[in-house]
């Protein structure tokens, strides 16, 4: 699971989420995966892992030692805590084992600081040593542990943002299972744990299948997503808002680069029951810091910013973020279908929901909101109560070129319709997306009359 990709598109979404100082991703699916392997038991009979609080250094080291299948050895051996600061009695054998086996060197020559919160840098260092990387051998230094951990594939910028939580620790441990130990002899750490008796071959079989499917998927898809900064696509979507149903056809082009965003969207929307009427058409262009919005009847432009933060600034802040897609997948299946290769993806719905809710929360904090104007009605999207992804398929040619995406999802969300609160309603979306071109093959042509658009609130034509 070493492959990561950086895309400006994903960076925009993560930029909004990570701007919240309280952002906490949801990795329950990874905790369940570790429990299924017998590598995580939780803190009580119910298996609660307390994901939303920081681990102490003693807890992080103990979790790692149990994860490596050495918990009983640490508890039943004669390992002494060599540090002078007091630790909880239960932690002493783990600290002693960790010291004698090179997993920890302490915060200093005499102190371990067992009750201090464990940071991403500290846990990454513990895990790199467990993977047989060594500071003495020159593999990495404590100062650059997170940077090296990204190269190895056990941490990314989601896990290294803000306060390091037990949920993040679990995610690092999960990603490490797919990484080969530096000492050689194994393709993955999980393979070594099976040989060491920490994981049964039967329990590991499904994970190995997942690693194989993920590697094959990323080998094909990764190069096309890595560095993705432009796309031209067509989308046909059916949107069910419970009280109304809409069908929309869109042509979308975007180019992200050079510290700026350029987007062109041409859409036509039809409401169920009004099929005899002409579709509501809308054209949206984003270029040179402005959003140009045309409905045919009016042409308005506004600044392209969120709460006064322009898109170019957001890109500058987050355009280099590294994201490991393995965090989002719960399964991948591949099959041939009428001359195409079809990948069916299982997505961590709770994680997607947590990211989307942080985006919504940030928009609220910035006195902004997500408003869709469809079929002449304003639909304001509020808090998301849940996400259900029934289907996500990616189609490629036999040569591996992505040409189509199908998605079927449901979102339970607070909605306002033309300013009237509708409460939490289920919103379902079925869409088929045809990818026409990417990167250097994408070109946007703008209408000649952008200078005639009226600046919102000015009451006069823009100059």
Protein Blocks (a to p, Z undefined) as FASTA:
>chain_A
ZZccddfklmmmmmmmmmpmkbccdfklmmmmmmmnopagbjbfnopaolmbccdfklmm
mmmmmmnopmmmmmmmccdcfbfbdcdfklmmmmmmmmmnopagbjblkbgolmbccdfk
lmmmmmmmmnopafklomacfklmmmmmmmnopacfklmgcjadfklmmmmmmmmmmpcc
fkgoiabfklmmmmnopacfklmmmmmmmmmmmmmmmmmmmmmmgopabdcdddddddde
hjaccddddddddddeehiacdddddddddehilmpccdddddddeehiacddehjaccd
ddddeehiafklmmmmmmmpccdfklmpgbdcdddeehiacddddddfklmmmmmmmmmm
mmmmnopacdddeehiacdddddfbdcdfbdcddddfkopafbdcddddddddddeehia
gbjaddddddddddfbgcjlpccdddfklmmpccehklpacZZ
